[in-house]
């Protein structure tokens, strides 16, 4: 006879996944779960809602935060592969947070905790590193985060990781990326050109599908209205610049967002030819993972903050990103709201699988900590005029007097929750096999 228990973690994990993915059709759900089955880290990436379910009301937050002054704009899904290379109209390649689908205002620790957990999971997958290396890697990230807050200034908030502002392996990565990628190469990958001014998406591209005529027309019209949502004028902006050349459905993208309606729009560039055309990434926006665990009162407050999810995404992007994409905005088709941003010609993840020495991990961990802290400072500044300085003062006032306890909590939490993720992952695999 099966004995009921008050707490069955395996069942709770499977129920949470099935509830969250209930609207996905069977094929897409299976495809998503296959990607999550690759590793515990992949499972963690695809189950951000489970992290928020577990952490949202964790009492440990009150020890070093949990108050108005320690709130800022959050990335909301701050695992290490949501840091990446990007760059657009000025052709300069930067490295930083590059995904704001789960952006939300909340306590800084939600981002910091999730990033540290992801580092533990990634390091554990590296056969070249011993387990004890994790402690120093995490400590490096934590120290870098706090040091950046302590040095807060306009210069600190404006800093961006680029080839001429970094060194070591990240600098080499950005230099190689600058040489390897370009707008022209991106256009050759996704489009075909006839003559000097007629360009369209590849008709047989494996990651694109053609649209029904009615879908195309609706999106084409919505892209006209989208121009009014841009925060600032795009350099060279004109209605001719935004002339739509082609639109296609983007398929098989992402892990956690797999199955979300997504489109690519090819629009006229700023020059006279078609070598500088722009690909706009149009993605249906759902409530962030944190929304699913909010109380009704919190949801009401959330609804009062944003007109819709497209606005929330744009505000998070503009608040946190260094040199944010000038094409960030939103559009509406029927009852769906979509975020719009440029598909960067330089989009790339940093290859953490090639890090084989503790010093290499510590180098990139210090940069993750610095980037996250600078993003949080910018996010706090976007909330109020004195937001950045108040935020830094509040966090440091709680963490520095008890620095050892702060570090111990983060170290212990990251490793313990990584243990939990690995057990959840095994439960997920068993359920997939059954």
C-alpha positions in Angstrom: 0.0 0.0 0.0 1.3 3.5 -0.9 1.7 5.7 2.1 0.9 9.3 1.7 3.4 11.8 3.1 3.2 15.5 3.8 6.2 16.2 1.7 7.3 14.3 -1.4 9.9 16.3 -3.2 10.0 14.1 -6.3 6.2 14.4 -6.8 6.3 18.2 -6.2 9.0 18.7 -8.8 7.1 16.7 -11.5 3.8 18.4 -10.6 5.4 21.8 -10.8 6.9 21.1 -14.2 3.7 19.6 -15.6 1.7 22.6 -14.3 4.0 25.1 -15.8 4.2 23.4 -19.2 0.6 22.5 -19.4 -0.1 24.8 -22.4 2.7 23.3 -24.5 1.7 20.8 -27.1 3.1 17.3 -26.6 5.8 17.6 -29.2 7.2 20.8 -27.9 7.0 19.7 -24.3 8.9 16.5 -25.2 11.5 18.6 -27.1 11.9 20.9 -24.1 12.3 18.0 -21.7 14.9 16.4 -23.9 17.0 19.5 -23.7 16.6 19.6 -20.0 17.7 16.0 -19.7 21.2 16.8 -20.9 22.6 17.7 -17.5 21.6 19.0 -14.1 22.7 22.4 -15.3 20.4 22.2 -18.3 17.6 21.1 -16.0 18.3 24.2 -13.8 18.1 26.4 -16.8 14.8 25.1 -17.9 13.1 25.2 -14.5 13.5 28.7 -13.3 9.9 28.7 -12.0 10.9 25.8 -9.6 13.8 28.0 -8.3 11.4 30.8 -7.6 8.8 28.4 -6.0 11.5 27.2 -3.6 13.2 30.5 -2.9 10.5 33.2 -3.0 9.7 33.2 0.7 12.9 31.7 2.1 13.5 33.3 5.5 17.3 33.5 4.9 16.7 36.6 2.7 15.9 38.6 5.8 19.4 38.1 7.2 21.1 40.3 4.5 18.2 42.0 2.7 14.5 41.6 2.4 13.8 45.3 2.7 12.9 48.2 0.4 16.5 49.5 0.2 17.9 46.2 -1.0 15.5 45.9 -3.9 16.5 46.7 -7.5 15.7 45.6 -11.0 16.6 41.9 -11.3 17.5 39.9 -14.3 15.3 37.2 -12.8 17.1 34.2 -14.3 20.7 35.0 -13.6 22.5 31.8 -14.5 25.9 32.0 -16.0 24.7 31.4 -19.6 22.5 34.5 -19.4 25.7 36.4 -19.6 26.9 36.7 -23.1 28.4 38.7 -25.9 26.3 41.3 -27.7 26.6 44.4 -29.8 24.6 46.1 -32.5 24.6 49.5 -34.3 28.0 50.7 -33.1 29.7 47.4 -34.0 31.4 47.2 -30.5 31.2 43.9 -28.8 30.3 43.8 -25.1 29.8 41.1 -22.6 27.0 41.2 -20.0 23.5 40.2 -19.1 21.7 39.5 -22.4 18.2 38.1 -21.5 15.5 40.1 -19.6 12.4 37.9 -20.2 12.2 37.3 -16.4 13.2 40.8 -15.4 11.4 42.1 -12.3 11.9 44.4 -9.3 12.9 42.4 -6.2 15.6 41.7 -3.6 19.2 41.5 -5.0 19.7 38.1 -3.5 17.4 36.3 -5.9 19.9 37.1 -8.7 23.0 36.5 -6.7 21.8 33.2 -5.3 20.8 31.8 -8.7 24.0 32.8 -10.3 26.1 31.1 -7.5 24.0 28.0 -7.8 24.6 27.9 -11.6 28.3 28.2 -11.0 28.3 25.3 -8.7 26.4 23.1 -11.1 28.7 24.1 -14.0 31.9 23.6 -12.1 30.7 20.1 -11.0 30.3 19.1 -14.6 34.0 20.0 -15.3 36.1 16.8 -15.0 39.3 18.9 -14.8 38.4 20.6 -11.5 38.4 19.2 -8.0 35.3 19.9 -5.8 37.3 22.0 -3.4 37.9 24.6 -6.2 34.3 25.6 -5.9 34.8 27.4 -2.6 37.4 29.9 -4.0 35.5 30.4 -7.2 32.3 31.4 -5.3 34.2 33.5 -2.9 35.8 35.4 -5.8 32.4 36.1 -7.3 30.9 37.3 -3.9 33.9 39.5 -3.2 33.7 41.0 -6.7 30.0 41.8 -6.3 30.6 43.6 -2.9 33.7 45.4 -4.1 31.8 46.8 -7.1 29.0 48.0 -4.8 31.6 49.6 -2.5 33.2 51.4 -5.4 29.9 52.7 -6.7 30.2 55.8 -9.0 28.9 56.9 -12.3 32.1 55.4 -13.9 31.4 52.0 -12.2 27.8 52.0 -13.4 28.9 52.9 -17.0 31.6 50.3 -17.2 31.1 47.5 -19.7 33.2 44.4 -20.4 34.8 44.9 -23.8 38.1 43.8 -25.4 39.8 47.1 -24.4 38.4 47.0 -20.8 39.2 43.4 -19.8 42.1 41.0 -20.0 42.9 37.3 -20.1 40.5 34.7 -21.5 37.5 37.0 -21.8 39.5 39.6 -23.7 40.7 36.9 -26.1 37.1 35.6 -26.5 35.8 39.1 -27.4 38.7 39.8 -29.8 38.1 36.4 -31.6 34.4 37.1 -31.7 34.9 40.6 -33.2 37.1 39.0 -35.9 34.8 36.0 -36.5 31.3 37.7 -36.5 29.8 40.6 -38.3 26.4 41.9 -39.5 27.3 40.8 -43.1 28.0 37.2 -41.9 24.8 37.1 -39.8 22.7 38.2 -42.8 24.4 35.5 -44.9 23.4 32.9 -42.3 19.8 33.8 -42.2 18.9 35.5 -45.5 19.4 35.5 -49.2 19.8 38.5 -51.5 18.7 39.2 -55.0 20.5 42.0 -56.6 21.6 45.0 -54.4 18.5 45.8 -52.5 16.2 42.8 -52.3 16.8 40.6 -49.3 14.6 38.0 -47.6 14.9 35.1 -45.2 16.2 31.8 -46.5 13.1 29.8 -47.6 14.6 26.5 -46.4 16.3 27.6 -43.2 15.9 24.9 -40.6 15.2 27.4 -37.8 12.6 29.4 -39.7 9.1 28.7 -41.0 7.0 30.8 -43.4 3.9 32.6 -42.1 0.3 32.5 -43.2 -0.7 35.6 -45.2 -2.9 36.8 -42.3 -0.1 36.4 -39.7 2.3 38.3 -41.9 -0.1 41.2 -42.5 -0.8 41.4 -38.7 2.8 41.5 -37.8 3.7 43.9 -40.6 1.1 46.4 -39.3 2.2 45.9 -35.7 5.7 46.7 -36.6 4.6 50.2 -37.7 3.0 50.8 -34.3 6.1 49.3 -32.6 8.2 52.3 -33.6 6.3 54.5 -31.1 7.4 52.3 -28.2 11.1 53.0 -28.7 12.6 54.8 -25.7 15.0 56.9 -27.8 15.4 57.6 -31.4 17.4 54.9 -33.2 20.4 56.4 -35.0 19.4 57.0 -38.6 15.7 56.3 -37.7 13.1 56.9 -40.4 10.1 55.1 -41.6 12.1 54.0 -44.6 14.7 52.5 -42.2 12.0 50.3 -40.6 10.5 49.2 -44.0 9.7 45.5 -43.6 11.4 43.2 -46.1 10.4 39.8 -44.7 9.0 38.1 -41.6 9.3 34.4 -40.6 8.5 32.3 -37.6 11.5 31.4 -35.4 11.4 27.8 -34.2 13.3 25.5 -31.9 14.8 28.4 -29.9 15.7 28.3 -26.2 15.2 25.8 -23.4 12.9 27.4 -20.8 11.2 29.5 -23.5 10.8 26.7 -26.0 7.3 26.8 -27.5 6.9 30.5 -27.0 5.6 32.3 -30.1 8.6 34.0 -31.8 9.3 35.7 -35.1 12.2 37.3 -37.0 11.5 40.4 -39.0 14.0 41.7 -41.6 13.8 45.5 -41.8 15.6 48.0 -44.0 18.9 49.1 -42.7 20.1 52.7 -42.4 22.3 52.7 -45.6 21.4 52.7 -49.2 22.2 49.1 -49.8 21.1 46.0 -47.9 24.4 45.1 -46.2 23.2 46.8 -43.0 19.7 45.4 -42.7 18.4 44.6 -39.2 16.9 41.4 -37.9 14.3 42.1 -35.2 13.7 39.3 -32.7 10.0 39.4 -31.8 9.1 37.2 -28.8 5.8 36.6 -27.0 6.2 37.8 -23.4 4.7 35.8 -20.5 4.7 36.8 -16.8 8.2 36.3 -15.3 8.8 33.2 -13.2 8.4 35.1 -10.0 4.8 36.1 -10.9 3.7 32.5 -10.5 4.5 32.4 -6.8 3.1 35.8 -5.9 0.1 36.3 -3.6 -2.9 38.0 -5.1 -2.0 41.3 -3.3 1.5 41.1 -4.9 0.0 40.4 -8.3 -2.3 43.4 -8.0 0.7 45.6 -7.2 2.6 44.1 -10.1 -0.2 44.8 -12.5 -0.3 48.4 -11.4 3.4 48.8 -12.2 3.3 47.7 -15.8 0.8 48.1 -18.7 1.7 44.7 -20.0 4.6 42.2 -20.2 6.2 43.9 -23.2 6.6 47.1 -21.3 8.0 45.3 -18.2 10.6 43.6 -20.5 11.6 46.9 -22.1 11.9 48.6 -18.7 14.1 45.8 -17.3 16.3 45.8 -20.4 16.8 49.6 -20.4 17.3 49.7 -16.6 19.9 47.0 -16.3 21.8 46.7 -19.6 24.9 48.7 -20.3 24.5 50.3 -23.7 21.0 48.8 -24.2 19.7 47.9 -27.6 18.1 50.9 -29.2 15.6 48.7 -30.9 14.0 47.5 -27.6 10.3 48.0 -27.6 7.1 46.0 -27.9 4.2 45.3 -30.2 0.7 43.7 -29.8 -1.0 41.2 -32.1 -4.5 40.3 -31.0 -4.3 39.6 -27.3 -0.6 38.7 -27.3 2.2 41.1 -26.4 5.6 40.7 -27.8 9.0 42.1 -26.9 11.1 43.4 -29.8 14.8 43.7 -29.9 17.6 43.4 -32.5 19.2 40.1 -33.1 22.8 40.9 -32.3 25.3 40.0 -35.0 27.7 39.2 -32.1 25.5 37.1 -30.0 27.5 34.3 -28.3 27.8 32.5 -25.0 31.1 32.3 -23.2 32.4 28.7 -23.5 32.7 27.7 -19.9 33.2 24.1 -20.9 36.7 25.1 -22.0 37.7 26.4 -18.6 40.0 23.8 -17.1 41.8 25.5 -14.3 40.6 27.1 -11.1 42.3 30.4 -12.0 40.4 30.6 -15.2 37.1 30.1 -13.4 38.0 32.7 -10.8 38.8 35.2 -13.6 35.4 34.9 -15.2 33.7 34.6 -11.8 35.1 38.0 -10.8 33.6 39.5 -14.0 30.2 37.9 -13.4 30.2 39.4 -10.0 31.2 42.8 -11.3 28.7 42.8 -14.1 25.8 41.7 -11.9 26.6 44.4 -9.3 26.9 47.1 -11.9 23.6 46.0 -13.4 21.9 46.0 -10.0 23.3 49.6 -9.4 21.9 50.7 -12.7 18.6 49.0 -11.9 18.3 50.7 -8.6 19.2 54.1 -10.2 16.3 53.5 -12.6 13.9 53.2 -9.7 14.8 56.5 -8.0 17.3 59.4 -8.3 19.3 58.3 -5.3 18.5 54.6 -5.8 22.0 53.3 -6.6 23.8 54.9 -3.7 21.0 53.9 -1.3 21.1 50.3 -2.6 24.8 50.0 -2.3 24.8 51.4 1.2 22.0 49.1 2.3 23.5 45.9 1.0 27.0 46.7 2.3 25.6 47.8 5.6 24.2 44.4 6.1 26.9 42.2 4.5 30.2 43.8 5.5 29.8 43.8 9.3 29.1 40.1 9.1 31.2 39.3 6.0 32.1 35.8 7.1 28.5 34.9 7.9 27.4 36.4 4.6 29.9 34.4 2.7 29.1 31.2 4.6 25.4 31.6 3.9 25.9 32.0 0.2 28.5 29.2 0.0 26.3 26.8 1.9 23.1 27.8 0.2 24.7 27.5 -3.3 26.1 24.1 -2.7 23.1 22.7 -0.8 20.6 23.9 -3.5 22.9 22.5 -6.2 22.6 19.1 -4.4 18.8 19.6 -4.4 18.8 20.4 -8.2 20.9 17.3 -8.9 18.4 15.1 -7.0 15.5 16.9 -8.7 17.2 16.2 -12.0 17.4 12.5 -11.2 13.7 12.4 -10.3 13.0 14.2 -13.6 15.0 11.6 -15.5 13.2 8.7 -13.8 9.9 10.3 -14.7 10.9 10.7 -18.3 11.9 7.0 -18.5 8.6 5.8 -16.9 
